[in-house]
């Protein structure tokens, strides 16, 4: 949900339901790397609410477009991390003899 001025598209607050600091801080980090962003911050209105508000003010581009780009960049970063992790696990397993692998943590 976007809250902003109808006449000024460069400033908006985006409310994201069912999220917390994990997503909000990651989005804030990515947004603050963008040279089009003049200000970005987030708040959680109440600890009992699973909702974050992310405020974006840009240097001229519509805040909605900058937010969309940041979320796409964050998704690409997550895919890269996941791919790197999966490759490292596969490499580790392929270099370790099967008899040394403890696949059953209950077996002792």
Secondary structure as UniProt FT lines:
FT   STRAND          2..4
FT   TURN            9..10
FT   STRAND          11..17
FT   HELIX           21..33
FT   TURN            35..36
FT   STRAND          37..43
FT   TURN            47..48
FT   STRAND          51..58
FT   HELIX           63..95
FT   HELIX           98..100
FT   TURN            105..106
//
